[in-house]
Amino acid sequence: MTTVSPSRDELFALYERMLLIRRTEERLRDENKAGNLPGAVHLYIGEEAIATGVCANLRESDMITSTHRGHGHYLAKGGDLNAMMAEIWAKKTGICKGMGGSMHVADFSKGILGANGIVGAGFAIATGAAYSAMLAKEGRVVADFFGDGASNQGTLMECLNVASLWNLPLVFVCEHNTFSEFSPSKTVTAGNIVDRARAFNIPCQVIEGNDVIAVWQAAKTAVERARNGGGPSFIEAHTYRIQGHLEAEDLFLGGQKYREAAEIESWKAKCPIKVTRKLLEAGGAADTARLAEIESRVMAQVDAAVRFAEESPPADAELAFSLMFDGQTP
Ligand SMILES: Cc1ncc(C[n+]2csc(CCOP(=O)(O)OP(=O)(O)O)c2C)c(N)n1
């Protein structure tokens, strides 16, 4: 079997999407530190290649489920940046009218079925969506993003079983970022995660999640299989969480450490954006100029989105009440 690679233009597009996620998250990190955000944020810095490489193979009508670390999935699937930032700032113009915040960014019109604060909750949502896609016979595919920690939830087994049995158009994407909160994965996860899917006769790939080309290739195979009626696939993508589990995790840890600074540095050297930039720079001066243009375009988008969020009116408290109590007086 010959392996297809992204064209040079596609690689530039992958680079730009990863950079948009990175610059957005760096800005959120800084705004959080400055005390400007109303809630917590879980950042995806270092893991951008996975959402980007997978979603580049999806159509707008395809669907994804996401996690508490969901900004990257939302942006990779084409979610609007301004509306996401306004949501994180709890503003009326937010993608969920400021009712959900960082952990609940969703846009059904783009197939983004939602970030989710409940670890592992995406499995059943994705499986249900894939079942409906199969019944509708419109060739839609679902990608389900989840962490290595989430793979210890029992619902994964139920969903793998049903996905295999019913031949659902579903791609399971395990983002193995080495930690579950403050626990190194090896202390809480037995065996190889991918073996859970193998037990249900689901085709599996274990890949280097910081290599956007490898992710793109694995996703292409899996998405095409799903779209052509070949059923589910499982991708275990290895990566590393560079930031804390959530910003300001030091407050939780009270000085305790669960990893070494040298380990973080060694993974920074494997940054998916740096690696891709090197590949593109090798093309010469014109490509280097194109990279600079991308950088300024992305920065302008992020600055504009923060301005939009800051200048938007606050979320509607009455709407929050009516959504919670369905018109009844609390
Ligand atoms: C059902 C449930 N159990 C526990 C938690 C607390 N919790 C939040 S994030 C997290 C770790 C998840 O690890 P993983 O799935 O690997 O995702 P990562 O944070 O590494 O991206 C836990 C245990 C939760 N939110 N939901």
The ligand as a MOL file (V3000), in Angstrom:
LIG
                    3D

  0  0  0     0  0            999 V3000
M  V30 BEGIN CTAB
M  V30 COUNTS 26 27 0 0 0
M  V30 BEGIN ATOM
M  V30 1 C -16.0370 11.4290 35.2510 0
M  V30 2 C -14.9150 12.3120 35.7360 0
M  V30 3 N -14.0120 11.8150 36.5970 0
M  V30 4 C -12.9980 12.5880 37.0420 0
M  V30 5 C -12.8920 13.8830 36.6250 0
M  V30 6 C -11.7190 14.7580 37.1050 0
M  V30 7 N -10.7460 14.8950 36.0250 0 CHG=1
M  V30 8 C -10.7460 15.9850 35.2430 0
M  V30 9 S -9.5910 15.9090 34.0390 0
M  V30 10 C -9.0550 14.4040 34.5630 0
M  V30 11 C -7.9100 13.7020 33.8930 0
M  V30 12 C -8.2280 13.2730 32.5170 0
M  V30 13 O -7.0820 12.7340 31.9400 0
M  V30 14 P -7.0520 12.4250 30.4150 0
M  V30 15 O -8.3180 11.7820 29.9900 0
M  V30 16 O -5.7870 11.7040 30.1300 0
M  V30 17 O -7.0350 13.8730 29.7350 0
M  V30 18 P -5.9330 15.0150 29.8230 0
M  V30 19 O -6.3340 15.9110 30.9630 0
M  V30 20 O -4.6160 14.3670 30.0430 0
M  V30 21 O -6.0240 15.7260 28.5170 0
M  V30 22 C -9.7970 13.9690 35.6630 0
M  V30 23 C -9.5950 12.6980 36.3600 0
M  V30 24 C -13.8720 14.3900 35.7400 0
M  V30 25 N -13.8310 15.6330 35.2910 0
M  V30 26 N -14.8400 13.5730 35.2870 0
M  V30 END ATOM
M  V30 BEGIN BOND
M  V30 1 1 1 2
M  V30 2 1 2 3
M  V30 3 2 2 26
M  V30 4 2 3 4
M  V30 5 1 4 5
M  V30 6 1 5 6
M  V30 7 2 5 24
M  V30 8 1 6 7
M  V30 9 2 7 8
M  V30 10 1 7 22
M  V30 11 1 8 9
M  V30 12 1 9 10
M  V30 13 1 10 11
M  V30 14 2 10 22
M  V30 15 1 11 12
M  V30 16 1 12 13
M  V30 17 1 13 14
M  V30 18 2 14 15
M  V30 19 1 14 16
M  V30 20 1 14 17
M  V30 21 1 17 18
M  V30 22 2 18 19
M  V30 23 1 18 20
M  V30 24 1 18 21
M  V30 25 1 22 23
M  V30 26 1 24 25
M  V30 27 1 24 26
M  V30 END BOND
M  V30 END CTAB
M  END
